[in-house]
Amino acid sequence: MQIPEERIESAKITYEEPRTKTTEVQTIFRESEAQTDPFSPEYSVDPQNIPEVLNIAHYKFGSGLPASMIEMDLIEKMREYKAF
């Protein structure tokens, strides 16, 4: 079956390219400037009554948090030492 040449030419529609185009790009990177540390106000503590949470304040995400069994053992040893 042959399609006439005039029909093929009439089916070809030409569109003009727009002068400007809008494109979007998704990357695997993130903006690290948006990831900030939370605000920590200055505080003073009674030396005779130090809260337990201050003993583990040095743990941060990626450095001890989320807590694994190793960190849990260290916290338990700290509690035993304080009770002793």
C-alpha positions in Angstrom: 0.0 0.0 0.0 1.5 3.3 -1.1 0.7 6.6 0.5 0.6 9.5 -2.0 3.4 12.0 -1.6 0.9 15.0 -1.3 -0.7 13.3 1.7 2.7 12.8 3.4 3.7 16.4 2.9 0.3 17.7 4.1 0.7 15.6 7.3 4.0 17.3 8.2 3.3 20.2 10.5 6.0 22.6 11.2 6.2 24.5 14.5 8.3 27.5 15.1 10.8 27.2 18.0 10.0 29.6 20.9 12.5 32.4 21.5 13.0 31.3 25.1 12.7 28.0 26.9 12.1 27.0 30.5 14.0 24.0 31.8 14.4 22.3 35.1 17.2 20.2 36.5 17.0 17.7 39.4 20.4 16.8 40.9 21.5 14.3 43.6 23.0 17.2 45.6 21.3 19.2 48.3 22.0 22.7 49.7 24.0 22.2 52.8 23.4 25.9 53.8 19.8 25.0 54.6 20.9 22.4 57.1 21.7 24.4 60.3 22.4 23.5 63.9 19.5 24.3 66.3 19.8 27.4 68.6 21.5 26.6 71.9 21.1 29.4 74.5 23.7 30.0 77.2 22.9 28.4 80.5 24.3 27.9 83.9 24.1 24.7 86.0 24.3 24.0 89.7 27.5 21.9 90.1 25.8 19.7 92.7 22.9 18.8 90.5 24.1 18.3 86.9 21.3 17.0 84.5 22.1 13.7 82.8 21.4 15.1 79.4 24.4 17.3 79.6 26.7 14.3 79.9 25.6 13.2 76.4 25.4 16.7 74.9 28.5 16.0 72.8 26.6 13.4 70.7 25.5 14.8 67.3 23.9 13.3 64.3 26.5 11.2 62.5 28.8 11.3 65.5 27.0 9.1 68.1 23.4 9.7 67.0 21.3 7.8 66.2 22.6 5.8 69.2 23.8 2.3 68.5 24.5 -0.4 71.1 28.0 1.1 71.6 26.6 4.5 72.6 23.9 2.8 74.8 26.6 0.8 76.6 28.6 4.1 77.2 25.5 5.8 78.6 24.8 2.8 80.9 28.4 2.8 82.2 28.1 6.6 82.8 25.0 6.0 84.9 26.7 3.2 86.9 29.7 5.4 87.5 27.5 8.3 88.7 25.5 5.9 91.0 28.8 4.5 92.5 
